Amino acid sequence: MPTYFFINEKTKEEFTEFMSMAEREAFLSDNPHIRQLPSKQMNIVSGTSVNKALRTDDGWREQLARIAEANPNSKLGEQYGAKSVKAVKTRDAVEKWRKKRATDTL
């Protein structure tokens, strides 16, 4: 169940409540003087800890792979991108060319 942030419009008091979405809807309809505030922080769970080792959820890994495919030359692309032989050879060739260019310009 999520934590919600509210403000009492009469007293200007801010408070938090831990409740389900259905409870939140009922609470807001029963108390018209209370308004929900936006969350102060975003909570994203990207993995679970098993024996102190982080295990990434399959759905989150799929999202990372999609982002990596769209940005193949990024660090995320290197870690989660396509691992085919052709993709690896292309990436190695590009990296070798970049290093050669960097030493040629010095």
Biopython code that builds the backbone (N, CA, C, O; Angstrom):
import numpy as np
from Bio.PDB.StructureBuilder import StructureBuilder

atoms = [
    (1, "MET", "N", (0.843, -1.184, 0.000)),
    (1, "MET", "CA", (0.000, 0.000, 0.000)),
    (1, "MET", "C", (0.885, 1.242, 0.000)),
    (1, "MET", "O", (1.900, 1.294, 0.694)),
    (2, "PRO", "N", (0.497, 2.221, -0.769)),
    (2, "PRO", "CA", (1.309, 3.438, -0.855)),
    (2, "PRO", "C", (1.058, 4.424, 0.277)),
    (2, "PRO", "O", (0.057, 4.352, 0.990)),
    (3, "THR", "N", (1.987, 5.331, 0.412)),
    (3, "THR", "CA", (1.879, 6.441, 1.360)),
    (3, "THR", "C", (1.439, 7.670, 0.581)),
    (3, "THR", "O", (2.013, 7.983, -0.462)),
    (4, "TYR", "N", (0.428, 8.368, 1.077)),
    (4, "TYR", "CA", (-0.099, 9.568, 0.427)),
    (4, "TYR", "C", (0.159, 10.788, 1.299)),
    (4, "TYR", "O", (0.177, 10.703, 2.527)),
    (5, "PHE", "N", (0.355, 11.911, 0.647)),
    (5, "PHE", "CA", (0.579, 13.186, 1.329)),
    (5, "PHE", "C", (-0.669, 14.046, 1.166)),
    (5, "PHE", "O", (-1.196, 14.178, 0.061)),
    (6, "PHE", "N", (-1.138, 14.627, 2.257)),
    (6, "PHE", "CA", (-2.359, 15.428, 2.246)),
    (6, "PHE", "C", (-2.114, 16.765, 2.932)),
    (6, "PHE", "O", (-1.162, 16.932, 3.695)),
    (7, "ILE", "N", (-3.009, 17.718, 2.637)),
    (7, "ILE", "CA", (-3.026, 18.988, 3.350)),
    (7, "ILE", "C", (-4.468, 19.298, 3.724)),
    (7, "ILE", "O", (-5.385, 19.150, 2.916)),
    (8, "ASN", "N", (-4.644, 19.728, 4.958)),
    (8, "ASN", "CA", (-5.955, 20.159, 5.428)),
    (8, "ASN", "C", (-6.084, 21.629, 5.039)),
    (8, "ASN", "O", (-5.340, 22.470, 5.545)),
    (9, "GLU", "N", (-7.016, 21.945, 4.150)),
    (9, "GLU", "CA", (-7.173, 23.314, 3.648)),
    (9, "GLU", "C", (-7.614, 24.291, 4.748)),
    (9, "GLU", "O", (-7.333, 25.486, 4.658)),
    (10, "LYS", "N", (-8.289, 23.800, 5.764)),
    (10, "LYS", "CA", (-8.753, 24.681, 6.847)),
    (10, "LYS", "C", (-7.605, 25.067, 7.783)),
    (10, "LYS", "O", (-7.435, 26.240, 8.115)),
    (11, "THR", "N", (-6.825, 24.077, 8.203)),
    (11, "THR", "CA", (-5.756, 24.332, 9.183)),
    (11, "THR", "C", (-4.377, 24.484, 8.546)),
    (11, "THR", "O", (-3.427, 24.884, 9.219)),
    (12, "LYS", "N", (-4.259, 24.171, 7.260)),
    (12, "LYS", "CA", (-2.986, 24.197, 6.517)),
    (12, "LYS", "C", (-1.969, 23.191, 7.058)),
    (12, "LYS", "O", (-0.764, 23.333, 6.850)),
    (13, "GLU", "N", (-2.470, 22.187, 7.745)),
    (13, "GLU", "CA", (-1.618, 21.135, 8.299)),
    (13, "GLU", "C", (-1.354, 20.081, 7.220)),
    (13, "GLU", "O", (-2.283, 19.607, 6.567)),
    (14, "GLU", "N", (-0.095, 19.723, 7.043)),
    (14, "GLU", "CA", (0.284, 18.669, 6.117)),
    (14, "GLU", "C", (0.513, 17.385, 6.897)),
    (14, "GLU", "O", (1.077, 17.401, 7.992)),
    (15, "PHE", "N", (0.062, 16.258, 6.315)),
    (15, "PHE", "CA", (0.233, 14.969, 6.979)),
    (15, "PHE", "C", (0.291, 13.861, 5.941)),
    (15, "PHE", "O", (-0.073, 14.059, 4.782)),
    (16, "THR", "N", (0.754, 12.693, 6.371)),
    (16, "THR", "CA", (0.849, 11.533, 5.485)),
    (16, "THR", "C", (-0.024, 10.419, 6.026)),
    (16, "THR", "O", (-0.240, 10.306, 7.233)),
    (17, "GLU", "N", (-0.520, 9.604, 5.121)),
    (17, "GLU", "CA", (-1.335, 8.446, 5.485)),
    (17, "GLU", "C", (-0.910, 7.259, 4.630)),
    (17, "GLU", "O", (-0.556, 7.416, 3.461)),
    (18, "PHE", "N", (-0.948, 6.096, 5.214)),
    (18, "PHE", "CA", (-0.626, 4.845, 4.547)),
    (18, "PHE", "C", (-1.937, 4.106, 4.332)),
    (18, "PHE", "O", (-2.522, 3.599, 5.289)),
    (19, "MET", "N", (-2.416, 4.034, 3.068)),
    (19, "MET", "CA", (-3.713, 3.414, 2.788)),
    (19, "MET", "C", (-3.764, 2.930, 1.354)),
    (19, "MET", "O", (-2.926, 3.298, 0.530)),
    (20, "SER", "N", (-4.758, 2.099, 1.060)),
    (20, "SER", "CA", (-4.942, 1.610, -0.306)),
    (20, "SER", "C", (-5.563, 2.709, -1.162)),
    (20, "SER", "O", (-6.010, 3.729, -0.638)),
    (21, "MET", "N", (-5.592, 2.506, -2.460)),
    (21, "MET", "CA", (-6.166, 3.501, -3.367)),
    (21, "MET", "C", (-7.666, 3.674, -3.103)),
    (21, "MET", "O", (-8.178, 4.793, -3.135)),
    (22, "ALA", "N", (-8.359, 2.579, -2.844)),
    (22, "ALA", "CA", (-9.795, 2.658, -2.564)),
    (22, "ALA", "C", (-10.053, 3.435, -1.271)),
    (22, "ALA", "O", (-10.982, 4.239, -1.196)),
    (23, "GLU", "N", (-9.224, 3.186, -0.258)),
    (23, "GLU", "CA", (-9.359, 3.929, 0.994)),
    (23, "GLU", "C", (-9.081, 5.418, 0.784)),
    (23, "GLU", "O", (-9.743, 6.266, 1.383)),
    (24, "ARG", "N", (-8.101, 5.736, -0.066)),
    (24, "ARG", "CA", (-7.763, 7.131, -0.355)),
    (24, "ARG", "C", (-8.934, 7.840, -1.017)),
    (24, "ARG", "O", (-9.272, 8.965, -0.650)),
    (25, "GLU", "N", (-9.558, 7.181, -1.998)),
    (25, "GLU", "CA", (-10.695, 7.780, -2.689)),
    (25, "GLU", "C", (-11.850, 8.040, -1.726)),
    (25, "GLU", "O", (-12.477, 9.098, -1.771)),
    (26, "ALA", "N", (-12.127, 7.071, -0.855)),
    (26, "ALA", "CA", (-13.191, 7.246, 0.124)),
    (26, "ALA", "C", (-12.844, 8.358, 1.118)),
    (26, "ALA", "O", (-13.708, 9.151, 1.492)),
    (27, "PHE", "N", (-11.591, 8.413, 1.539)),
    (27, "PHE", "CA", (-11.142, 9.430, 2.488)),
    (27, "PHE", "C", (-11.307, 10.831, 1.901)),
    (27, "PHE", "O", (-11.787, 11.740, 2.578)),
    (28, "LEU", "N", (-10.905, 11.001, 0.637)),
    (28, "LEU", "CA", (-11.014, 12.308, 0.001)),
    (28, "LEU", "C", (-12.467, 12.713, -0.244)),
    (28, "LEU", "O", (-12.802, 13.893, -0.138)),
    (29, "SER", "N", (-13.329, 11.759, -0.569)),
    (29, "SER", "CA", (-14.743, 12.109, -0.793)),
    (29, "SER", "C", (-15.446, 12.423, 0.526)),
    (29, "SER", "O", (-16.362, 13.245, 0.551)),
    (30, "ASP", "N", (-15.035, 11.786, 1.619)),
    (30, "ASP", "CA", (-15.641, 12.053, 2.933)),
    (30, "ASP", "C", (-15.113, 13.351, 3.558)),
    (30, "ASP", "O", (-15.760, 13.919, 4.438)),
    (31, "ASN", "N", (-13.955, 13.818, 3.114)),
    (31, "ASN", "CA", (-13.327, 15.012, 3.682)),
    (31, "ASN", "C", (-13.008, 16.006, 2.560)),
    (31, "ASN", "O", (-11.876, 16.038, 2.076)),
    (32, "PRO", "N", (-13.981, 16.813, 2.140)),
    (32, "PRO", "CA", (-13.749, 17.723, 1.015)),
    (32, "PRO", "C", (-12.742, 18.842, 1.323)),
    (32, "PRO", "O", (-12.215, 19.468, 0.403)),
    (33, "HIS", "N", (-12.477, 19.094, 2.601)),
    (33, "HIS", "CA", (-11.513, 20.135, 2.974)),
    (33, "HIS", "C", (-10.066, 19.629, 2.935)),
    (33, "HIS", "O", (-9.138, 20.390, 3.209)),
    (34, "ILE", "N", (-9.872, 18.358, 2.600)),
    (34, "ILE", "CA", (-8.532, 17.785, 2.526)),
    (34, "ILE", "C", (-8.185, 17.555, 1.053)),
    (34, "ILE", "O", (-8.982, 17.024, 0.279)),
    (35, "ARG", "N", (-6.965, 17.974, 0.695)),
    (35, "ARG", "CA", (-6.493, 17.855, -0.681)),
    (35, "ARG", "C", (-5.222, 17.012, -0.680)),
    (35, "ARG", "O", (-4.387, 17.130, 0.217)),
    (36, "GLN", "N", (-5.086, 16.162, -1.694)),
    (36, "GLN", "CA", (-3.884, 15.341, -1.807)),
    (36, "GLN", "C", (-2.764, 16.159, -2.430)),
    (36, "GLN", "O", (-2.976, 16.894, -3.395)),
    (37, "LEU", "N", (-1.566, 16.023, -1.866)),
    (37, "LEU", "CA", (-0.373, 16.683, -2.390)),
    (37, "LEU", "C", (0.401, 15.703, -3.264)),
    (37, "LEU", "O", (0.292, 14.491, -3.082)),
    (38, "PRO", "N", (1.182, 16.218, -4.210)),
    (38, "PRO", "CA", (2.018, 15.310, -4.999)),
    (38, "PRO", "C", (3.091, 14.668, -4.127)),
    (38, "PRO", "O", (3.497, 15.219, -3.105)),
    (39, "SER", "N", (3.530, 13.513, -4.547)),
    (39, "SER", "CA", (4.556, 12.792, -3.803)),
    (39, "SER", "C", (5.845, 13.605, -3.765)),
    (39, "SER", "O", (6.194, 14.270, -4.741)),
    (40, "LYS", "N", (6.541, 13.552, -2.653)),
    (40, "LYS", "CA", (7.778, 14.318, -2.498)),
    (40, "LYS", "C", (8.965, 13.597, -3.098)),
    (40, "LYS", "O", (10.013, 14.203, -3.323)),
    (41, "GLN", "N", (8.815, 12.328, -3.355)),
    (41, "GLN", "CA", (9.899, 11.564, -3.953)),
    (41, "GLN", "C", (9.315, 10.454, -4.804)),
    (41, "GLN", "O", (8.200, 9.991, -4.565)),
    (42, "MET", "N", (10.076, 10.034, -5.794)),
    (42, "MET", "CA", (9.638, 8.938, -6.636)),
    (42, "MET", "C", (10.259, 7.657, -6.112)),
    (42, "MET", "O", (11.465, 7.603, -5.869)),
    (43, "ASN", "N", (9.465, 6.648, -5.941)),
    (43, "ASN", "CA", (9.952, 5.363, -5.459)),
    (43, "ASN", "C", (9.922, 4.366, -6.596)),
    (43, "ASN", "O", (8.852, 3.990, -7.075)),
    (44, "ILE", "N", (11.096, 3.938, -7.028)),
    (44, "ILE", "CA", (11.205, 2.944, -8.085)),
    (44, "ILE", "C", (11.999, 1.781, -7.530)),
    (44, "ILE", "O", (13.089, 1.959, -6.986)),
    (45, "VAL", "N", (11.450, 0.603, -7.668)),
    (45, "VAL", "CA", (12.148, -0.595, -7.233)),
    (45, "VAL", "C", (12.709, -1.239, -8.480)),
    (45, "VAL", "O", (11.961, -1.693, -9.346)),
    (46, "SER", "N", (14.031, -1.279, -8.571)),
    (46, "SER", "CA", (14.661, -1.822, -9.765)),
    (46, "SER", "C", (15.162, -3.244, -9.567)),
    (46, "SER", "O", (15.602, -3.877, -10.527)),
    (47, "GLY", "N", (15.107, -3.751, -8.369)),
    (47, "GLY", "CA", (15.576, -5.099, -8.137)),
    (47, "GLY", "C", (15.298, -5.531, -6.716)),
    (47, "GLY", "O", (14.799, -4.756, -5.900)),
    (48, "THR", "N", (15.623, -6.761, -6.435)),
    (48, "THR", "CA", (15.450, -7.283, -5.091)),
    (48, "THR", "C", (16.788, -7.817, -4.606)),
    (48, "THR", "O", (17.634, -8.216, -5.407)),
    (49, "SER", "N", (16.970, -7.823, -3.313)),
    (49, "SER", "CA", (18.219, -8.288, -2.742)),
    (49, "SER", "C", (18.068, -9.735, -2.298)),
    (49, "SER", "O", (17.178, -10.069, -1.516)),
    (50, "VAL", "N", (18.936, -10.573, -2.797)),
    (50, "VAL", "CA", (18.950, -11.978, -2.404)),
    (50, "VAL", "C", (20.361, -12.281, -1.939)),
    (50, "VAL", "O", (21.301, -12.251, -2.733)),
    (51, "ASN", "N", (20.514, -12.573, -0.655)),
    (51, "ASN", "CA", (21.830, -12.856, -0.072)),
    (51, "ASN", "C", (22.829, -11.738, -0.372)),
    (51, "ASN", "O", (23.972, -11.998, -0.749)),
    (52, "LYS", "N", (22.388, -10.504, -0.202)),
    (52, "LYS", "CA", (23.194, -9.298, -0.392)),
    (52, "LYS", "C", (23.635, -9.073, -1.836)),
    (52, "LYS", "O", (24.504, -8.238, -2.088)),
    (53, "ALA", "N", (23.055, -9.799, -2.785)),
    (53, "ALA", "CA", (23.348, -9.588, -4.201)),
    (53, "ALA", "C", (22.081, -9.043, -4.854)),
    (53, "ALA", "O", (20.995, -9.590, -4.658)),
    (54, "LEU", "N", (22.215, -7.983, -5.618)),
    (54, "LEU", "CA", (21.055, -7.367, -6.250)),
    (54, "LEU", "C", (20.640, -8.184, -7.464)),
    (54, "LEU", "O", (21.446, -8.449, -8.356)),
    (55, "ARG", "N", (19.383, -8.577, -7.485)),
    (55, "ARG", "CA", (18.831, -9.324, -8.605)),
    (55, "ARG", "C", (17.812, -8.418, -9.276)),
    (55, "ARG", "O", (16.829, -8.014, -8.655)),
    (56, "THR", "N", (18.046, -8.099, -10.547)),
    (56, "THR", "CA", (17.168, -7.210, -11.278)),
    (56, "THR", "C", (15.942, -7.976, -11.750)),
    (56, "THR", "O", (16.051, -9.093, -12.255)),
    (57, "ASP", "N", (14.777, -7.367, -11.581)),
    (57, "ASP", "CA", (13.520, -7.943, -12.018)),
    (57, "ASP", "C", (13.506, -8.067, -13.541)),
    (57, "ASP", "O", (14.071, -7.218, -14.230)),
    (58, "ASP", "N", (12.866, -9.116, -14.078)),
    (58, "ASP", "CA", (12.846, -9.338, -15.523)),
    (58, "ASP", "C", (12.175, -8.194, -16.275)),
    (58, "ASP", "O", (12.640, -7.810, -17.348)),
    (59, "GLY", "N", (11.101, -7.649, -15.738)),
    (59, "GLY", "CA", (10.412, -6.532, -16.389)),
    (59, "GLY", "C", (11.286, -5.301, -16.452)),
    (59, "GLY", "O", (11.308, -4.605, -17.467)),
    (60, "TRP", "N", (12.008, -5.022, -15.376)),
    (60, "TRP", "CA", (12.910, -3.864, -15.345)),
    (60, "TRP", "C", (14.076, -4.088, -16.305)),
    (60, "TRP", "O", (14.507, -3.155, -16.983)),
    (61, "ARG", "N", (14.591, -5.321, -16.368)),
    (61, "ARG", "CA", (15.686, -5.641, -17.281)),
    (61, "ARG", "C", (15.239, -5.458, -18.734)),
    (61, "ARG", "O", (16.018, -5.005, -19.573)),
    (62, "GLU", "N", (13.990, -5.808, -19.027)),
    (62, "GLU", "CA", (13.447, -5.622, -20.374)),
    (62, "GLU", "C", (13.393, -4.134, -20.737)),
    (62, "GLU", "O", (13.720, -3.752, -21.861)),
    (63, "GLN", "N", (12.979, -3.301, -19.780)),
    (63, "GLN", "CA", (12.951, -1.855, -20.024)),
    (63, "GLN", "C", (14.361, -1.314, -20.265)),
    (63, "GLN", "O", (14.571, -0.483, -21.149)),
    (64, "LEU", "N", (15.322, -1.790, -19.477)),
    (64, "LEU", "CA", (16.708, -1.371, -19.667)),
    (64, "LEU", "C", (17.224, -1.787, -21.038)),
    (64, "LEU", "O", (17.966, -1.040, -21.676)),
    (65, "ALA", "N", (16.834, -2.978, -21.497)),
    (65, "ALA", "CA", (17.257, -3.452, -22.812)),
    (65, "ALA", "C", (16.663, -2.576, -23.910)),
    (65, "ALA", "O", (17.342, -2.286, -24.895)),
    (66, "ARG", "N", (15.415, -2.152, -23.762)),
    (66, "ARG", "CA", (14.791, -1.271, -24.758)),
    (66, "ARG", "C", (15.509, 0.078, -24.824)),
    (66, "ARG", "O", (15.753, 0.607, -25.909)),
    (67, "ILE", "N", (15.843, 0.623, -23.667)),
    (67, "ILE", "CA", (16.566, 1.888, -23.626)),
    (67, "ILE", "C", (17.955, 1.704, -24.243)),
    (67, "ILE", "O", (18.431, 2.570, -24.976)),
    (68, "ALA", "N", (18.599, 0.578, -23.945)),
    (68, "ALA", "CA", (19.932, 0.298, -24.472)),
    (68, "ALA", "C", (19.911, 0.169, -25.990)),
    (68, "ALA", "O", (20.839, 0.622, -26.659)),
    (69, "GLU", "N", (18.861, -0.446, -26.546)),
    (69, "GLU", "CA", (18.753, -0.576, -27.998)),
    (69, "GLU", "C", (18.600, 0.790, -28.664)),
    (69, "GLU", "O", (19.108, 1.010, -29.763)),
    (70, "ALA", "N", (17.901, 1.699, -27.998)),
    (70, "ALA", "CA", (17.722, 3.041, -28.545)),
    (70, "ALA", "C", (18.990, 3.880, -28.410)),
    (70, "ALA", "O", (19.171, 4.849, -29.147)),
    (71, "ASN", "N", (19.868, 3.516, -27.475)),
    (71, "ASN", "CA", (21.114, 4.261, -27.216)),
    (71, "ASN", "C", (22.286, 3.285, -27.173)),
    (71, "ASN", "O", (22.854, 3.055, -26.106)),
    (72, "PRO", "N", (22.658, 2.706, -28.318)),
    (72, "PRO", "CA", (23.661, 1.633, -28.302)),
    (72, "PRO", "C", (25.060, 2.067, -27.889)),
    (72, "PRO", "O", (25.847, 1.229, -27.449)),
    (73, "ASN", "N", (25.397, 3.348, -28.015)),
    (73, "ASN", "CA", (26.743, 3.795, -27.683)),
    (73, "ASN", "C", (26.872, 4.319, -26.260)),
    (73, "ASN", "O", (27.898, 4.899, -25.907)),
    (74, "SER", "N", (25.860, 4.126, -25.451)),
    (74, "SER", "CA", (25.896, 4.585, -24.066)),
    (74, "SER", "C", (26.396, 3.464, -23.158)),
    (74, "SER", "O", (26.527, 2.317, -23.585)),
    (75, "LYS", "N", (26.672, 3.810, -21.900)),
    (75, "LYS", "CA", (27.089, 2.786, -20.926)),
    (75, "LYS", "C", (25.984, 1.753, -20.733)),
    (75, "LYS", "O", (26.258, 0.565, -20.566)),
    (76, "LEU", "N", (24.728, 2.216, -20.758)),
    (76, "LEU", "CA", (23.602, 1.296, -20.627)),
    (76, "LEU", "C", (23.551, 0.358, -21.828)),
    (76, "LEU", "O", (23.229, -0.823, -21.694)),
    (77, "GLY", "N", (23.874, 0.899, -23.008)),
    (77, "GLY", "CA", (23.915, 0.078, -24.221)),
    (77, "GLY", "C", (24.976, -0.996, -24.140)),
    (77, "GLY", "O", (24.769, -2.119, -24.600)),
    (78, "GLU", "N", (26.121, -0.652, -23.553)),
    (78, "GLU", "CA", (27.194, -1.634, -23.403)),
    (78, "GLU", "C", (26.792, -2.744, -22.442)),
    (78, "GLU", "O", (27.117, -3.911, -22.663)),
    (79, "GLN", "N", (26.091, -2.383, -21.384)),
    (79, "GLN", "CA", (25.748, -3.369, -20.362)),
    (79, "GLN", "C", (24.532, -4.206, -20.736)),
    (79, "GLN", "O", (24.534, -5.420, -20.529)),
    (80, "TYR", "N", (23.483, -3.571, -21.289)),
    (80, "TYR", "CA", (22.229, -4.277, -21.529)),
    (80, "TYR", "C", (21.873, -4.405, -23.002)),
    (80, "TYR", "O", (20.828, -4.966, -23.332)),
    (81, "GLY", "N", (22.719, -3.896, -23.897)),
    (81, "GLY", "CA", (22.408, -3.901, -25.322)),
    (81, "GLY", "C", (22.531, -5.281, -25.937)),
    (81, "GLY", "O", (22.766, -6.277, -25.252)),
    (82, "ALA", "N", (22.362, -5.307, -27.262)),
    (82, "ALA", "CA", (22.427, -6.566, -28.003)),
    (82, "ALA", "C", (23.793, -7.219, -27.818)),
    (82, "ALA", "O", (24.822, -6.544, -27.844)),
    (83, "LYS", "N", (23.794, -8.504, -27.635)),
    (83, "LYS", "CA", (25.032, -9.238, -27.400)),
    (83, "LYS", "C", (25.361, -10.174, -28.569)),
    (83, "LYS", "O", (26.091, -11.149, -28.389)),
    (84, "SER", "N", (24.830, -9.887, -29.763)),
    (84, "SER", "CA", (25.134, -10.734, -30.907)),
    (84, "SER", "C", (26.593, -10.532, -31.291)),
    (84, "SER", "O", (27.202, -9.525, -30.930)),
    (85, "VAL", "N", (27.153, -11.493, -32.027)),
    (85, "VAL", "CA", (28.548, -11.428, -32.436)),
    (85, "VAL", "C", (28.772, -10.188, -33.294)),
    (85, "VAL", "O", (29.769, -9.485, -33.128)),
    (86, "LYS", "N", (27.850, -9.923, -34.204)),
    (86, "LYS", "CA", (27.973, -8.759, -35.089)),
    (86, "LYS", "C", (27.967, -7.460, -34.279)),
    (86, "LYS", "O", (28.773, -6.565, -34.534)),
    (87, "ALA", "N", (27.068, -7.359, -33.313)),
    (87, "ALA", "CA", (26.977, -6.143, -32.499)),
    (87, "ALA", "C", (28.243, -5.945, -31.675)),
    (87, "ALA", "O", (28.725, -4.819, -31.551)),
    (88, "VAL", "N", (28.783, -7.009, -31.116)),
    (88, "VAL", "CA", (30.000, -6.912, -30.307)),
    (88, "VAL", "C", (31.187, -6.512, -31.179)),
    (88, "VAL", "O", (31.979, -5.659, -30.779)),
    (89, "LYS", "N", (31.325, -7.118, -32.375)),
    (89, "LYS", "CA", (32.430, -6.774, -33.274)),
    (89, "LYS", "C", (32.326, -5.326, -33.739)),
    (89, "LYS", "O", (33.331, -4.620, -33.825)),
    (90, "THR", "N", (31.096, -4.886, -34.041)),
    (90, "THR", "CA", (30.894, -3.494, -34.454)),
    (90, "THR", "C", (31.262, -2.549, -33.331)),
    (90, "THR", "O", (31.944, -1.550, -33.561)),
    (91, "ARG", "N", (30.819, -2.848, -32.114)),
    (91, "ARG", "CA", (31.130, -2.008, -30.956)),
    (91, "ARG", "C", (32.645, -1.956, -30.726)),
    (91, "ARG", "O", (33.193, -0.892, -30.437)),
    (92, "ASP", "N", (33.325, -3.112, -30.853)),
    (92, "ASP", "CA", (34.781, -3.149, -30.669)),
    (92, "ASP", "C", (35.498, -2.337, -31.743)),
    (92, "ASP", "O", (36.471, -1.640, -31.453)),
    (93, "ALA", "N", (35.016, -2.426, -32.983)),
    (93, "ALA", "CA", (35.638, -1.672, -34.068)),
    (93, "ALA", "C", (35.468, -0.168, -33.855)),
    (93, "ALA", "O", (36.406, 0.598, -34.076)),
    (94, "VAL", "N", (34.304, 0.248, -33.436)),
    (94, "VAL", "CA", (34.053, 1.667, -33.180)),
    (94, "VAL", "C", (34.929, 2.155, -32.030)),
    (94, "VAL", "O", (35.489, 3.249, -32.098)),
    (95, "GLU", "N", (35.049, 1.360, -30.986)),
    (95, "GLU", "CA", (35.873, 1.743, -29.836)),
    (95, "GLU", "C", (37.347, 1.826, -30.225)),
    (95, "GLU", "O", (38.057, 2.729, -29.782)),
    (96, "LYS", "N", (37.811, 0.884, -31.055)),
    (96, "LYS", "CA", (39.195, 0.904, -31.531)),
    (96, "LYS", "C", (39.444, 2.155, -32.370)),
    (96, "LYS", "O", (40.491, 2.789, -32.236)),
    (97, "TRP", "N", (38.494, 2.517, -33.233)),
    (97, "TRP", "CA", (38.615, 3.711, -34.062)),
    (97, "TRP", "C", (38.655, 4.969, -33.202)),
    (97, "TRP", "O", (39.449, 5.874, -33.459)),
    (98, "ARG", "N", (37.796, 5.027, -32.177)),
    (98, "ARG", "CA", (37.786, 6.193, -31.274)),
    (98, "ARG", "C", (39.126, 6.349, -30.564)),
    (98, "ARG", "O", (39.637, 7.463, -30.448)),
    (99, "LYS", "N", (39.698, 5.249, -30.088)),
    (99, "LYS", "CA", (40.988, 5.314, -29.401)),
    (99, "LYS", "C", (42.089, 5.762, -30.357)),
    (99, "LYS", "O", (42.965, 6.542, -29.981)),
    (100, "LYS", "N", (42.043, 5.266, -31.597)),
    (100, "LYS", "CA", (43.038, 5.648, -32.598)),
    (100, "LYS", "C", (42.919, 7.131, -32.910)),
    (100, "LYS", "O", (43.931, 7.822, -33.029)),
    (101, "ARG", "N", (41.693, 7.629, -33.046)),
    (101, "ARG", "CA", (41.469, 9.051, -33.322)),
    (101, "ARG", "C", (41.974, 9.901, -32.169)),
    (101, "ARG", "O", (42.547, 10.969, -32.382)),
    (102, "ALA", "N", (41.763, 9.432, -30.958)),
    (102, "ALA", "CA", (42.195, 10.206, -29.780)),
    (102, "ALA", "C", (43.716, 10.319, -29.732)),
    (102, "ALA", "O", (44.242, 11.374, -29.378)),
    (103, "THR", "N", (44.432, 9.243, -30.084)),
    (103, "THR", "CA", (45.900, 9.293, -30.056)),
    (103, "THR", "C", (46.439, 10.066, -31.255)),
    (103, "THR", "O", (47.498, 10.685, -31.150)),
    (104, "ASP", "N", (45.738, 10.050, -32.400)),
    (104, "ASP", "CA", (46.183, 10.799, -33.580)),
    (104, "ASP", "C", (46.068, 12.299, -33.377)),
    (104, "ASP", "O", (46.879, 13.055, -33.913)),
    (105, "THR", "N", (45.077, 12.748, -32.612)),
    (105, "THR", "CA", (44.873, 14.177, -32.420)),
    (105, "THR", "C", (45.814, 14.770, -31.377)),
    (105, "THR", "O", (45.945, 15.990, -31.277)),
    (106, "LEU", "N", (46.476, 13.896, -30.592)),
    (106, "LEU", "CA", (47.411, 14.385, -29.576)),
    (106, "LEU", "C", (48.659, 14.755, -30.253)),
    (106, "LEU", "O", (49.606, 15.198, -29.603)),
]
sb = StructureBuilder()
sb.init_structure("model")
sb.init_model(0)
sb.init_chain("A")
sb.init_seg("    ")
for serial, (resi, resn, name, xyz) in enumerate(atoms, 1):
    if name == "N":
        sb.init_residue(resn, " ", resi, " ")
    sb.init_atom(name, np.array(xyz, "f"), 0.0, 1.0, " ", f" {name:<3s}", serial, name[0])
structure = sb.get_structure()
